[in-house]
Amino acid sequence: MDFSLENLYAVEHDVDSVFSGLFGDKWQEMTKAALMKCDKPTLSTLVLSAVGVLGKSKAMLRSAAVSVEGLHKEQIECQKALLKGKLQESLLMSNCDKLEALETTVKKEIKSFSDVVKQGCDEKITGKQVKAAVKLAMMDDDRKRTVMVFGLEEGSNEVVRENIDEVLSVSCPTDKPAVRDCVRVGSVRAGARRPIKIVFHSIEGAAAVLRSAKKLRETRFSRVYISPDRTREERAERNGLVSQMKEKIRSQPQLYHYISNGQVCSREKVTPSPLNVSCLSQPQSITPQTTPRITASSTNIQITGRDPSHRTGLGGNPPPSPFPPF
């Protein structure tokens, strides 16, 4: 019997009917002494009726337990949903406050920028100009993430990523940055080594590779060069500086020339000083010094000062032994 209000009332009615039929309306006041006066048929009927009512009650109680457990689970889920809704509402309120503050700041900054533009420029800025400026900024950001590799051998069946991994493992052995993409650029020509364009995930990765590129000079990649990804104008300016440096190398070979901060710099070459071997050309005398002298006899040993007039030069005879011959 499933648990429901109708079944619960039905069981209650059965109990009242059974006991009222046997003992009257005052069956709830039944005592042990009154039961002892009942005959066997009456007691048999009472027991059978009680067993039937208990069976129905047991089935209903089991069904009620299942229903209560289901209601308990539903209540827990409802409480979770309520807490989640309150949390989301709190987050939404917090985000709304942040968005309002951000909106106020943006409006203020836009107004300030607009005032500056109105004061400093009479011409109107068109949408094309804004798009061009954004495009240039994005291109500049992409270039900062990119480096160019020159001089790396090119094979017919090469895997560019593997070759680049070998170069970076040598130049950046401990903190090799992750490569997003790498590809050779330019048209294929017999005997020519096309440069490789490497794109990193971050600007810091490209900067780290440029800083450590000098480590390749003393390795098997000594003919491999790494440089920033320059624009056409920057490449032309760089080529001009290289031409100036080569001219200075020819005209002033006694100086060391290099490019730094967009200009050609020069400094004195650092050469190691020659070894002074003049002291070995001629023997030089040693300044006489007073050193202890040991004199032995059959009875005692005396330590006295050395004769200052005794001299010994390089290549000369050794001083006489202080001990007498045996």
Secondary structure, DSSP 8 states (H G I E B T S, - for coil): ----HHHHHHHHHHHHHHHHHHH-TTGGG--HHHHHTS-HHHHHHHHHHHHHHHHHHHHHHHHHHHHHHHHHHHHHHHHHHHHHHHHHHHHHHHHHHHHHHHHHHHHHHHHHHHHHHHHH--S---HHHHHHHHHHHHHHHHHHTEEEEES----TT--HHHHHHHHHHHHSSSS---EEEEEE-S---TT----EEEEESSHHHHHHHHHTGGGGGGSTTTT-EEEE---HHHHHHHHHHHHHHHHHHHH-TTEEEEEETTEEEEEE---------GGGTS--B------EEEEE-SS-EEEEE--TT---BTTS-----SS---
